[in-house]
Amino acid sequence: MPSSTAGFACAMSSALDPVLRVYPVRTLTERILDEIFPPLCVGCRRIGRWICDRCWMQVAWLGQGEPIPAPAGLDGVVAVAGFDGVAREAVHALKFGERHAISGMMGHLMAGAVPPHVIQVVAPVPLHSSRRRDRGYDQAAMLATRVGRSLDVPCRRNLLRRVRKTRQQTTLDGIHRRENVRGAFAPRERLQGEAVLLVDDVLTTGATMAAAAEAAREAGAGRVIACVFAWAR
Ligand SMILES: [Zn+2]
């Protein structure tokens, strides 16, 4: 494994994007895991990092304050990158490639995009239990755990539950997506007005996020802000 990747943050940004996104500094555990299972770049398969220096520059990083329309019932959206190219590959690696360790890098970047001292609780947008069984893991919960740790805010993995199995949103258009997920979530725990960060991997139409936000409000949340790795514009 190239020594240049060992724990050094590498500052890159594209000419169009004034925001500096740096490759997250890895924890000791992550460094050890990377030695045992060296990551391959999701963009070009080069060994060493989840996104290599060259591919890092090609990510459509979103600027701070880039206006992302908040879905109904949300007080804001935080996203790291546009859902294209390398960022899309990163999401797919997490979701379908069983390369779970990439959640560390993604969660770090997501936490870095959240304004400080705003959030009191982090919670994932839950998968239905049967889908989690099929897949064996839950990518939103992994990201949420990571984001909570980075923000030093408790992660309530069981705040919400998916009460209804829904069709894969990717097969549906906007209106049908909203119908598909309406009432799909319910609170499982109670809050007392805390500001909640709802974590998922991708925001597309926002229908799923809006439905989850509604359940978070039922749980007693105050402000509800969405936090995703990629935004599909
Ligand atoms: Zn690469």
Residues whose N, C-alpha, C, O or C-beta is under 5 A from the ligand:
A	BS01	ZN	C41 G43 C44 R45 R46 C52 C55
